[in-house]
Amino acid sequence: MIKLPFKSKDIKTTELNKGSIQRIIRLMFWTFLFFLLLKSVIGVFKPSEKIEIPEIKLEQQMPASVAESFVKEYLTYNISSSLEEKKEYEERVYTFLADYVKLPTMIGIQADSKVENTYVYEIKKLKTNQYDVIVKADTVYTFVDGQRKKKSIYLKVPVAEQEGKFVVEDTPIIIPKVEKASIKYERYSEGDELNITEAFEVKEIMANFFKTYCTGKPSEIAYYMDDGKPRAGFEKSFEFLDIMDFRVHYLENIGYKAIAEIKIRDVVSNKEFLQNYNIDIVNKDGRWYIKGLNLRGGNIHEEYEKTDKEQK
């Protein structure tokens, strides 16, 4: 019988040591893999430090609010130039204006001035904590004899920020009237336009819808909607009069779009209004439903999701 140079107990100990080492290696491998996976998940759900929506909104709202409030006080004053009224005017204006900025005298004023409305046209942020805010002020002048005159004044207001507080840091400048953009109106012409007979059928349904939209209940409006959900309408504050212009376009793989110009009337003042809509509609089982009621009857530039061709 050949004798081994070591005992069987030593063999078992050696095998156990090898098994332990393998288990330790596997444990280290899975621990490392779990760490990588956890790190990637945290990276996915960690909010981006570059996107700070509340601060962006604050930058837009606070300078605009300060500029509007300043303009309202700056352009509101009285003919009388007594010391008390001059002091009251300065207190109102310096609520928003830096103390070092000088105000003109109140001598020679020929009419009371009052700002009725203010509108912010533009907010431009400079490289530092400064903003240029363009404000339109609708002003009413009242003369000694009681005559009144309306005038719109446009001002560019310099606003500065420091430690979260805002101030008008210099005199505003009066600027010319802000000109409106000159654009070309493009009649909607996408897809194939339905013939008169087919379009008339849809037009009758849209007329009934707008009647209901003006005077009906949300549950009644839901009857015309594709999703069947109730919607609020004008609740009898406007009266539907007529559809002045109407046509329907079919876009392959997209669906139907109706272009409508409707006329409604204010039930209080009797004033008539024209409204242009582009309406996404669908045909289900021979009946037309409204999928979307959208602004604009022309200059429509939309990106549609490709869908299955709807049944005509």
FIBA-529523 format. One record per atom (N, C-alpha, C): x, y, z; residue in three letters. Coordinates in pm, whole numbers, padded with zeros to 5 digits, always signed. Example, Ala and Ser with C-alpha at 12.3 -4.5 7.8 and 13.67 -1.06 7.14 Angstrom:
+01319-00569+00780ALA/+01230-00450+00780ALA/+01320-00330+00780ALA/+01285-00225+00708SER/+01367-00106+00714SER/+01290+00003+00787SER/
//
This chain:
+00084-00119+00000MET/+00000+00000+00000MET/+00088+00124+00000MET/+00058+00214-00092ILE/+00137+00336-00105ILE/+00084+00438-00007ILE/+00174+00496+00069LYS/+00134+00598+00165LYS/+00145+00735+00104LYS/+00042+00813+00126LEU/+00042+00950+00076LEU/+00127+01036+00165LEU/+00186+01142+00108PRO/+00272+01229+00188PRO/+00192+01316+00284PRO/+00058+01319+00271PHE/-00023+01398+00367PHE/-00152+01322+00395PHE/-00215+01360+00503LYS/-00335+01291+00549LYS/-00459+01341+00478LYS/-00569+01261+00482SER/-00695+01301+00419SER/-00753+01426+00481SER/-00726+01450+00609LYS/-00775+01571+00676LYS/-00716+01695+00613LYS/-00588+01681+00570ASP/-00525+01795+00503ASP/-00588+01822+00369ASP/-00632+01717+00300ILE/-00696+01732+00170ILE/-00826+01810+00186ILE/-00906+01773+00287LYS/-01032+01843+00310LYS/-01010+01988+00344LYS/-00908+02016+00425THR/-00879+02156+00464THR/-00841+02238+00343THR/-00761+02177+00252THR/-00719+02247+00131THR/-00839+02275+00043THR/-00933+02175+00030GLU/-01052+02195-00053GLU/-01142+02304+00004GLU/-01153+02307+00138LEU/-01235+02410+00201LEU/-01177+02548+00178LEU/-01044+02557+00187ASN/-00981+02687+00164ASN/-01005+02735+00022ASN/-00995+02645-00074LYS/-01021+02683-00214LYS/-01166+02728-00233LYS/-01261+02655-00171GLY/-01402+02691-00183GLY/-01431+02827-00120GLY/-01367+02853-00006SER/-01387+02983+00061SER/-01336+03095-00025SER/-01221+03076-00085ILE/-01164+03180-00171ILE/-01256+03208-00289ILE/-01312+03101-00349GLN/-01402+03120-00463GLN/-01528+03196-00423GLN/-01581+03160-00300ARG/-01701+03231-00254ARG/-01671+03378-00228ARG/-01553+03406-00173ILE/-01516+03545-00146ILE/-01502+03622-00276ILE/-01444+03559-00378ILE/-01427+03625-00508ILE/-01563+03654-00570ILE/-01657+03553-00562ARG/-01791+03574-00617ARG/-01864+03686-00543ARG/-01847+03686-00410LEU/-01912+03790-00330LEU/-01859+03929-00366LEU/-01727+03938-00384MET/-01669+04066-00424MET/-01718+04109-00561MET/-01731+04013-00655PHE/-01776+04044-00790PHE/-01920+04098-00789PHE/-02008+04027-00716TRP/-02148+04070-00711TRP/-02165+04202-00635TRP/-02081+04223-00532THR/-02085+04351-00460THR/-02045+04466-00551THR/-01939+04443-00630PHE/-01892+04545-00724PHE/-01997+04573-00831PHE/-02062+04465-00881LEU/-02165+04481-00983LEU/-02285+04557-00928LEU/-02323+04525-00804PHE/-02435+04596-00740PHE/-02403+04744-00721PHE/-02279+04774-00685PHE/-02237+04913-00667PHE/-02247+04991-00798PHE/-02202+04928-00908LEU/-02212+04995-01038LEU/-02357+05019-01077LEU/-02442+04917-01054LEU/-02583+04931-01087LEU/-02649+05042-01004LEU/-02619+05044-00874LEU/-02676+05146-00785LEU/-02631+05285-00827LEU/-02505+05298-00864LYS/-02451+05427-00907LYS/-02520+05477-01033LYS/-02546+05384-01129SER/-02611+05424-01254SER/-02755+05466-01229SER/-02826+05396-01138VAL/-02964+05431-01106VAL/-02972+05568-01042VAL/-02880+05594-00947ILE/-02877+05725-00881ILE/-02848+05834-00983ILE/-02761+05803-01079GLY/-02728+05901-01182GLY/-02846+05935-01269GLY/-02934+05833-01293VAL/-03051+05857-01377VAL/-03153+05945-01307VAL/-03176+05918-01177PHE/-03281+05989-01105PHE/-03234+06115-01035PHE/-03106+06141-01037LYS/-03055+06263-00975LYS/-03097+06383-01059LYS/-03162+06485-01000PRO/-03208+06602-01077PRO/-03092+06680-01134PRO/-03113+06732-01255SER/-03008+06809-01321SER/-02988+06941-01248SER/-02863+06975-01221GLU/-02831+07098-01151GLU/-02848+07219-01241GLU/-02851+07199-01372LYS/-02860+07311-01466LYS/-03003+07361-01483LYS/-03103+07275-01455ILE/-03242+07313-01475ILE/-03298+07365-01343ILE/-03322+07493-01334GLU/-03374+07555-01214GLU/-03495+07641-01252GLU/-03607+07573-01275ILE/-03728+07640-01324ILE/-03777+07748-01229ILE/-03781+07724-01095PRO/-03830+07831-01008PRO/-03749+07959-01019PRO/-03616+07949-01032GLU/-03533+08069-01043GLU/-03558+08141-01176GLU/-03579+08064-01283ILE/-03609+08126-01412ILE/-03740+08202-01403ILE/-03840+08143-01341LYS/-03969+08211-01326LYS/-03954+08335-01241LYS/-03873+08328-01136LEU/-03852+08443-01050LEU/-03786+08556-01127LEU/-03691+08523-01211GLU/-03621+08625-01290GLU/-03717+08695-01385GLU/-03818+08625-01431GLN/-03914+08685-01523GLN/-04020+08766-01449GLN/-04065+08716-01337GLN/-04180+08777-01269GLN/-04142+08896-01182GLN/-04037+08885-01105MET/-04005+08992-01012MET/-03965+09123-01080MET/-03874+09124-01178PRO/-03843+09251-01245PRO/-03965+09309-01315PRO/-04048+09223-01372ALA/-04169+09271-01440ALA/-04264+09336-01340ALA/-04282+09274-01225SER/-04372+09328-01123SER/-04323+09462-01071SER/-04193+09473-01045VAL/-04136+09598-00997VAL/-04149+09708-01102VAL/-04118+09676-01227ALA/-04125+09774-01335ALA/-04268+09822-01356ALA/-04365+09730-01357GLU/-04505+09768-01374GLU/-04554+09857-01261GLU/-04522+09818-01139SER/-04566+09896-01023SER/-04504+10035-01024SER/-04375+10042-01060PHE/-04308+10172-01067PHE/-04373+10263-01172PHE/-04397+10209-01292VAL/-04456+10289-01399VAL/-04593+10341-01360VAL/-04670+10259-01291LYS/-04804+10301-01250LYS/-04797+10422-01157LYS/-04702+10421-01063GLU/-04688+10534-00971GLU/-04619+10653-01039GLU/-04523+10626-01123TYR/-04444+10730-01190TYR/-04531+10818-01280TYR/-04631+10759-01346LEU/-04715+10832-01440LEU/-04851+10869-01382LEU/-04871+10854-01253THR/-04994+10893-01187THR/-04966+11012-01096THR/-05025+11128-01130TYR/-05001+11251-01053TYR/-05116+11349-01076TYR/-05119+11458-00997ASN/-05227+11557-01003ASN/-05176+11693-01047ASN/-05269+11776-01091ILE/-05234+11912-01133ILE/-05177+11991-01017ILE/-05242+11984-00903SER/-05199+12059-00785SER/-05059+12017-00745SER/-04976+12115-00715SER/-04837+12086-00678SER/-04807+12133-00536SER/-04902+12110-00447SER/-04880+12145-00307SER/-04770+12057-00250SER/-04711+12101-00141LEU/-04602+12026-00081LEU/-04647+11887-00036LEU/-04768+11878+00015GLU/-04818+11749+00062GLU/-04836+11652-00054GLU/-04893+11700-00164GLU/-04914+11613-00280GLU/-04781+11576-00347GLU/-04687+11669-00348LYS/-04556+11638-00404LYS/-04486+11532-00319LYS/-04498+11545-00188LYS/-04438+11446-00098LYS/-04504+11311-00115LYS/-04637+11309-00129GLU/-04709+11183-00147GLU/-04668+11115-00278GLU/-04651+11194-00384TYR/-04607+11140-00513TYR/-04468+11080-00502TYR/-04376+11152-00438GLU/-04239+11103-00424GLU/-04233+10976-00340GLU/-04314+10969-00236GLU/-04316+10848-00153GLU/-04361+10727-00234GLU/-04462+10747-00317ARG/-04511+10637-00401ARG/-04405+10591-00500ARG/-04339+10687-00564VAL/-04240+10653-00667VAL/-04115+10592-00605VAL/-04067+10649-00494TYR/-03944+10601-00432TYR/-03963+10466-00361TYR/-04085+10417-00358THR/-04107+10281-00309THR/-04034+10181-00399THR/-04019+10216-00527PHE/-03956+10127-00625PHE/-03828+10186-00685PHE/-03809+10318-00673LEU/-03697+10388-00737LEU/-03583+10408-00637LEU/-03459+10391-00683ALA/-03342+10413-00598ALA/-03340+10557-00546ALA/-03296+10574-00421ASP/-03301+10706-00355ASP/-03216+10811-00425ASP/-03110+10769-00493TYR/-03019+10867-00553TYR/-03070+10923-00687TYR/-03177+10865-00741VAL/-03230+10911-00869VAL/-03318+11035-00847VAL/-03294+11140-00924LYS/-03370+11263-00910LYS/-03502+11257-00987LYS/-03603+11323-00930LEU/-03732+11336-00996LEU/-03750+11480-01044LEU/-03819+11499-01157PRO/-03842+11636-01206PRO/-03943+11709-01117PRO/-03949+11841-01130THR/-04043+11920-01053THR/-04185+11896-01101THR/-04282+11934-01018MET/-04423+11916-01052MET/-04484+12048-01101MET/-04401+12143-01135ILE/-04449+12275-01177ILE/-04497+12271-01322ILE/-04607+12341-01350GLY/-04655+12356-01487GLY/-04742+12243-01537GLY/-04782+12150-01451ILE/-04868+12039-01494ILE/-05007+12092-01528ILE/-05061+12051-01642GLN/-05189+12103-01691GLN/-05303+12002-01684GLN/-05272+11879-01643ALA/-05378+11778-01636ALA/-05341+11672-01534ALA/-05443+11618-01469ASP/-05421+11500-01384ASP/-05388+11382-01475ASP/-05304+11295-01426SER/-05267+11177-01504SER/-05287+11052-01418SER/-05351+10952-01478LYS/-05374+10826-01407LYS/-05352+10708-01500LYS/-05274+10612-01455VAL/-05248+10491-01533VAL/-05361+10391-01508VAL/-05428+10352-01614GLU/-05536+10255-01602GLU/-05488+10112-01613GLU/-05395+10088-01708ASN/-05344+09953-01729ASN/-05196+09957-01763ASN/-05124+09853-01727THR/-04984+09838-01766THR/-04963+09699-01824THR/-04874+09689-01922TYR/-04843+09563-01987TYR/-04693+09553-02007TYR/-04636+09439-01973VAL/-04494+09416-01997VAL/-04477+09356-02136VAL/-04399+09425-02220TYR/-04375+09379-02356TYR/-04252+09290-02365TYR/-04150+09325-02290GLU/-04024+09250-02305GLU/-03942+09261-02177GLU/-03875+09153-02142ILE/-03781+09152-02030ILE/-03648+09100-02083ILE/-03546+09182-02075LYS/-03414+09144-02123LYS/-03316+09142-02007LYS/-03256+09026-01982LYS/-03157+09014-01874LYS/-03018+09044-01928LYS/-02948+09134-01859LEU/-02812+09167-01898LEU/-02715+09069-01833LEU/-02584+09086-01859LYS/-02485+08991-01807LYS/-02479+08994-01655LYS/-02496+09111-01598THR/-02497+09123-01452THR/-02640+09108-01403THR/-02664+09142-01278ASN/-02799+09129-01222ASN/-02884+09251-01257ASN/-02893+09279-01385GLN/-02969+09392-01435GLN/-03068+09346-01541GLN/-03179+09418-01550TYR/-03285+09384-01643TYR/-03335+09511-01710TYR/-03363+09503-01839ASP/-03431+09610-01911ASP/-03573+09562-01938ASP/-03671+09632-01882VAL/-03811+09590-01893VAL/-03889+09697-01970VAL/-03949+09657-02082ILE/-04033+09749-02160ILE/-04177+09736-02113ILE/-04234+09850-02071VAL/-04369+09852-02017VAL/-04455+09950-02097VAL/-04576+09907-02131LYS/-04673+09996-02193LYS/-04772+10041-02086LYS/-04795+10172-02077ALA/-04889+10227-01980ALA/-05003+10298-02052ALA/-05126+10252-02032ASP/-05245+10320-02085ASP/-05285+10427-01984ASP/-05270+10552-02025THR/-05286+10665-01933THR/-05406+10750-01973THR/-05477+10801-01872VAL/-05589+10891-01894VAL/-05556+11026-01832VAL/-05566+11133-01915TYR/-05545+11270-01866TYR/-05680+11336-01844TYR/-05694+11404-01732THR/-05816+11480-01701THR/-05779+11627-01682THR/-05837+11713-01766PHE/-05806+11856-01761PHE/-05899+11929-01664PHE/-05866+12055-01638VAL/-05943+12135-01543VAL/-06089+12147-01583VAL/-06115+12158-01714ASP/-06252+12173-01762ASP/-06327+12040-01770ASP/-06264+11933-01724GLY/-06331+11803-01721GLY/-06306+11716-01843GLY/-06245+11772-01947GLN/-06216+11693-02066GLN/-06112+11584-02035GLN/-06128+11473-02104ARG/-06037+11359-02082ARG/-05971+11317-02213ARG/-05850+11270-02201LYS/-05777+11224-02317LYS/-05695+11101-02279LYS/-05698+11002-02369LYS/-05624+10878-02343LYS/-05495+10876-02425LYS/-05394+10815-02368LYS/-05264+10809-02435LYS/-05188+10688-02384LYS/-05117+10621-02473SER/-05032+10508-02433SER/-04887+10551-02436SER/-04815+10523-02329ILE/-04674+10561-02317ILE/-04593+10433-02299ILE/-04484+10423-02373TYR/-04394+10307-02364TYR/-04265+10350-02295TYR/-04227+10277-02192LEU/-04105+10309-02119LEU/-04015+10187-02109LEU/-03885+10211-02113LYS/-03787+10106-02086LYS/-03731+10133-01947LYS/-03755+10039-01856VAL/-03725+10059-01715VAL/-03602+09976-01676VAL/-03498+10041-01617PRO/-03379+09968-01573PRO/-03397+09913-01431PRO/-03402+09782-01420VAL/-03423+09717-01290VAL/-03297+09642-01251VAL/-03260+09651-01123ALA/-03142+09580-01073ALA/-03182+09491-00956ALA/-03104+09384-00936GLU/-03131+09289-00829GLU/-03008+09277-00738GLU/-03033+09271-00609GLN/-02925+09250-00513GLN/-02981+09172-00394GLN/-02923+09055-00373GLU/-02962+08969-00262GLU/-03113+08940-00262GLU/-03166+08917-00381GLY/-03306+08880-00394GLY/-03404+08996-00391GLY/-03354+09118-00379LYS/-03440+09236-00379LYS/-03419+09314-00508LYS/-03525+09382-00554PHE/-03521+09452-00682PHE/-03550+09600-00663PHE/-03491+09682-00753VAL/-03508+09825-00747VAL/-03493+09883-00887VAL/-03565+09992-00915VAL/-03543+10067-01038VAL/-03420+10153-01014VAL/-03311+10124-01084GLU/-03182+10181-01048GLU/-03148+10312-01120GLU/-03229+10352-01217ASP/-03203+10477-01288ASP/-03333+10526-01349ASP/-03327+10643-01411THR/-03449+10697-01472THR/-03493+10608-01589THR/-03623+10585-01602PRO/-03670+10511-01720PRO/-03662+10604-01841PRO/-03654+10546-01957ILE/-03655+10628-02079ILE/-03783+10599-02156ILE/-03842+10704-02210ILE/-03961+10689-02293ILE/-03917+10650-02433ILE/-03980+10550-02490ILE/-03940+10499-02621ILE/-04058+10507-02718ILE/-04032+10499-02848PRO/-04141+10501-02946PRO/-04232+10379-02928PRO/-04348+10388-02986LYS/-04445+10280-02980LYS/-04385+10152-03035LYS/-04408+10043-02964VAL/-04357+09913-03008VAL/-04437+09869-03130VAL/-04367+09847-03241GLU/-04435+09810-03366GLU/-04472+09662-03367GLU/-04587+09635-03423LYS/-04629+09495-03436LYS/-04556+09428-03552LYS/-04547+09296-03545ALA/-04480+09220-03651ALA/-04565+09220-03778ALA/-04498+09216-03891SER/-04567+09207-04020SER/-04548+09065-04073SER/-04656+08988-04073ILE/-04647+08849-04117ILE/-04746+08822-04229ILE/-04719+08717-04304LYS/-04806+08676-04413LYS/-04903+08571-04364LYS/-05031+08588-04395TYR/-05133+08492-04352TYR/-05142+08380-04454TYR/-05123+08258-04408GLU/-05126+08141-04496GLU/-05255+08062-04474GLU/-05333+08055-04576ARG/-05456+07975-04570ARG/-05420+07828-04557ARG/-05490+07757-04471TYR/-05460+07616-04450TYR/-05493+07537-04576TYR/-05398+07457-04623SER/-05417+07386-04749SER/-05361+07244-04746SER/-05334+07193-04626GLU/-05277+07058-04617GLU/-05381+06952-04653GLU/-05333+06841-04708GLY/-05420+06728-04737GLY/-05519+06755-04849GLY/-05625+06673-04852ASP/-05730+06684-04954ASP/-05855+06745-04891ASP/-05911+06846-04958GLU/-06031+06910-04907GLU/-06154+06830-04948GLU/-06244+06804-04852LEU/-06366+06730-04881LEU/-06458+06811-04972LEU/-06538+06740-05050ASN/-06630+06809-05140ASN/-06740+06878-05061ASN/-06818+06960-05129ILE/-06919+07044-05064ILE/-07021+06961-04987ILE/-07066+06851-05047THR/-07168+06768-04982THR/-07118+06709-04852THR/-06996+06651-04856GLU/-06938+06590-04736GLU/-06911+06696-04630GLU/-06858+06811-04671ALA/-06826+06917-04576ALA/-06952+06974-04512ALA/-07062+06981-04588PHE/-07187+07036-04536PHE/-07241+06950-04422PHE/-07224+06820-04436GLU/-07270+06729-04330GLU/-07194+06758-04200GLU/-07063+06778-04211VAL/-06983+06808-04093VAL/-07018+06946-04039VAL/-07042+07040-04129LYS/-07075+07177-04089LYS/-07201+07181-04002LYS/-07302+07103-04038GLU/-07426+07100-03960GLU/-07400+07050-03819GLU/-07314+06950-03808ILE/-07281+06896-03676ILE/-07204+07001-03595ILE/-07110+07073-03660MET/-07034+07176-03591MET/-07124+07291-03546MET/-07224+07324-03627ALA/-07318+07430-03589ALA/-07394+07390-03463ALA/-07439+07265-03458ASN/-07508+07217-03339ASN/-07415+07216-03218ASN/-07289+07181-03243PHE/-07192+07182-03133PHE/-07174+07322-03076PHE/-07154+07422-03164PHE/-07130+07557-03115PHE/-07254+07616-03046PHE/-07372+07578-03091LYS/-07493+07620-03021LYS/-07490+07566-02878LYS/-07456+07439-02868THR/-07449+07375-02736THR/-07334+07433-02655THR/-07223+07463-02721TYR/-07106+07519-02653TYR/-07139+07655-02591TYR/-07229+07730-02655CYS/-07266+07862-02605CYS/-07370+07855-02494CYS/-07463+07761-02505THR/-07576+07763-02412THR/-07594+07634-02332THR/-07525+07528-02369GLY/-07551+07398-02308GLY/-07472+07371-02181GLY/-07504+07258-02120LYS/-07436+07212-01999LYS/-07313+07130-02039LYS/-07215+07114-01948PRO/-07097+07033-01978PRO/-07131+06892-02025PRO/-07236+06832-01965SER/-07276+06697-02005SER/-07331+06694-02147SER/-07392+06804-02191GLU/-07445+06813-02327GLU/-07332+06834-02427GLU/-07231+06911-02388ILE/-07114+06932-02474ILE/-07039+06801-02493ILE/-07037+06718-02390ALA/-06966+06590-02396ALA/-07017+06501-02507ALA/-07142+06519-02547TYR/-07203+06437-02653TYR/-07126+06451-02784TYR/-07063+06566-02806TYR/-06993+06592-02933TYR/-06843+06560-02925TYR/-06792+06529-02805MET/-06649+06510-02787MET/-06608+06365-02808MET/-06489+06349-02864ASP/-06438+06215-02893ASP/-06418+06135-02766ASP/-06370+06200-02658ASP/-06347+06126-02535ASP/-06471+06118-02446ASP/-06579+06187-02487GLY/-06704+06181-02411GLY/-06700+06249-02276GLY/-06597+06330-02250LYS/-06585+06394-02118LYS/-06657+06529-02117LYS/-06724+06562-02007PRO/-06791+06692-01996PRO/-06692+06808-02002PRO/-06733+06918-02062ARG/-06651+07038-02072ARG/-06736+07162-02047ARG/-06673+07262-01987ALA/-06744+07389-01965ALA/-06750+07467-02095ALA/-06863+07531-02121GLY/-06877+07616-02237GLY/-06896+07761-02194GLY/-06966+07839-02275PHE/-06986+07981-02246PHE/-07101+08006-02147PHE/-07177+07903-02117GLU/-07281+07910-02015GLU/-07375+08028-02037GLU/-07425+08041-02161LYS/-07524+08141-02201LYS/-07475+08285-02196LYS/-07344+08307-02182SER/-07292+08444-02185SER/-07271+08492-02329SER/-07268+08397-02424PHE/-07259+08430-02566PHE/-07362+08348-02643PHE/-07406+08406-02755GLU/-07504+08341-02841GLU/-07439+08306-02974GLU/-07456+08182-03017PHE/-07404+08140-03148PHE/-07495+08195-03258PHE/-07434+08257-03361LEU/-07511+08315-03471LEU/-07499+08234-03599LEU/-07374+08207-03642ASP/-07361+08140-03772ASP/-07217+08093-03791ASP/-07201+08001-03886ILE/-07068+07963-03935ILE/-07048+08035-04067ILE/-06953+08127-04067MET/-06933+08213-04184MET/-06853+08144-04294MET/-06756+08063-04254ASP/-06672+07992-04351ASP/-06638+07857-04292ASP/-06639+07754-04379PHE/-06616+07619-04326PHE/-06563+07528-04436PHE/-06464+07449-04401ARG/-06413+07347-04492ARG/-06343+07239-04410ARG/-06332+07120-04470VAL/-06272+07006-04401VAL/-06160+06949-04487VAL/-06045+06920-04425HIS/-05930+06862-04494HIS/-05903+06723-04437HIS/-05867+06633-04528TYR/-05827+06499-04485TYR/-05679+06480-04512TYR/-05604+06443-04407LEU/-05461+06419-04418LEU/-05437+06270-04398LEU/-05380+06207-04498GLU/-05358+06063-04494GLU/-05269+06027-04376GLU/-05306+05920-04307ASN/-05235+05869-04189ASN/-05242+05962-04070ASN/-05320+06069-04080ILE/-05331+06165-03969ILE/-05476+06182-03928ILE/-05563+06218-04023GLY/-05703+06233-03989GLY/-05766+06356-04052GLY/-05873+06404-03991TYR/-05950+06515-04045TYR/-05927+06642-03963TYR/-05926+06755-04033LYS/-05918+06885-03968LYS/-06018+06978-04035LYS/-06105+07039-03952ALA/-06202+07135-04001ALA/-06154+07276-03971ALA/-06170+07365-04068ILE/-06135+07506-04052ILE/-06266+07585-04048ILE/-06292+07655-03939ALA/-06422+07720-03922ALA/-06405+07864-03875ALA/-06483+07953-03936GLU/-06496+08090-03889GLU/-06639+08105-03841GLU/-06655+08129-03712ILE/-06789+08138-03656ILE/-06817+08279-03604ILE/-06947+08312-03594LYS/-06988+08442-03541LYS/-07071+08419-03416LYS/-07031+08488-03308ILE/-07107+08480-03183ILE/-07140+08622-03136ILE/-07230+08632-03039ARG/-07272+08764-02992ARG/-07274+08766-02839ARG/-07220+08874-02782ASP/-07226+08895-02638ASP/-07371+08926-02600ASP/-07428+08846-02510VAL/-07570+08863-02476VAL/-07594+08988-02393VAL/-07488+09045-02335VAL/-07505+09165-02254VAL/-07494+09291-02339VAL/-07384+09303-02415SER/-07360+09425-02494SER/-07415+09417-02636SER/-07451+09296-02680ASN/-07499+09272-02816ASN/-07388+09285-02921ASN/-07261+09292-02876LYS/-07147+09302-02968LYS/-07121+09167-03032LYS/-07097+09168-03165GLU/-07068+09045-03238GLU/-06917+09024-03247GLU/-06876+08897-03245PHE/-06735+08859-03254PHE/-06718+08749-03357PHE/-06609+08756-03433LEU/-06570+08648-03524LEU/-06459+08569-03458LEU/-06466+08437-03470GLN/-06365+08350-03410GLN/-06323+08243-03511GLN/-06193+08227-03528ASN/-06138+08127-03620ASN/-06086+08007-03541ASN/-06128+07890-03581TYR/-06086+07765-03517TYR/-06027+07670-03621TYR/-05934+07586-03575ASN/-05904+07464-03650ASN/-05937+07349-03556ASN/-06020+07258-03607ILE/-06082+07156-03522ILE/-06040+07017-03570ILE/-05979+06942-03482ASP/-05945+06803-03513ASP/-06069+06719-03489ASP/-06112+06647-03593ILE/-06235+06568-03583ILE/-06208+06425-03628ILE/-06293+06334-03581VAL/-06282+06192-03618VAL/-06420+06141-03657VAL/-06421+06039-03741ASN/-06545+05976-03785ASN/-06549+05834-03730ASN/-06645+05809-03643LYS/-06659+05677-03583LYS/-06801+05626-03609LYS/-06808+05514-03678ASP/-06937+05451-03707ASP/-07034+05548-03773ASP/-06979+05629-03866GLY/-07063+05721-03942GLY/-07101+05847-03869GLY/-07043+05870-03751ARG/-07074+05992-03675ARG/-06946+06069-03647ARG/-06958+06204-03653TRP/-06842+06290-03635TRP/-06829+06335-03489TRP/-06703+06331-03440TYR/-06674+06374-03304TYR/-06558+06475-03307TYR/-06556+06559-03206ILE/-06449+06659-03194ILE/-06338+06603-03105ILE/-06218+06604-03160LYS/-06102+06556-03085LYS/-06023+06671-03024LYS/-06023+06785-03092GLY/-05950+06900-03040GLY/-06004+07030-03099GLY/-06025+07129-03014LEU/-06074+07261-03055LEU/-05959+07359-03039LEU/-05901+07401-03151ASN/-05774+07474-03147ASN/-05784+07617-03200ASN/-05694+07699-03153LEU/-05683+07838-03197LEU/-05624+07845-03337LEU/-05661+07950-03413ARG/-05612+07982-03548ARG/-05688+07908-03659ARG/-05723+07986-03762GLY/-05782+07928-03881GLY/-05685+07927-03997GLY/-05572+07990-03979GLY/-05463+07994-04077GLY/-05330+08001-04005GLY/-05221+08001-04082ASN/-05087+07998-04021ASN/-05075+07884-03921ASN/-05124+07768-03962ILE/-05122+07650-03875ILE/-04999+07568-03909ILE/-04910+07556-03812HIS/-04787+07480-03831HIS/-04778+07379-03717HIS/-04829+07261-03742GLU/-04835+07159-03639GLU/-04756+07036-03680GLU/-04704+06966-03580GLU/-04639+06838-03603GLU/-04733+06730-03550GLU/-04779+06645-03641TYR/-04874+06542-03604TYR/-04803+06409-03579TYR/-04858+06334-03485GLU/-04811+06198-03467GLU/-04877+06111-03572GLU/-04800+06024-03633LYS/-04854+05935-03735LYS/-04946+05832-03670LYS/-05066+05823-03718THR/-05163+05727-03666THR/-05219+05646-03781THR/-05291+05541-03744ASP/-05353+05460-03849ASP/-05455+05544-03924ASP/-05470+05517-04051LYS/-05564+05591-04134LYS/-05705+05572-04080LYS/-05770+05685-04055GLU/-05904+05680-03998GLU/-06006+05652-04109GLU/-06111+05587-04069GLN/-06216+05550-04163GLN/-06295+05672-04207GLN/-06307+05690-04336LYS/-06386+05801-04388LYS/-06534+05774-04369LYS/
//
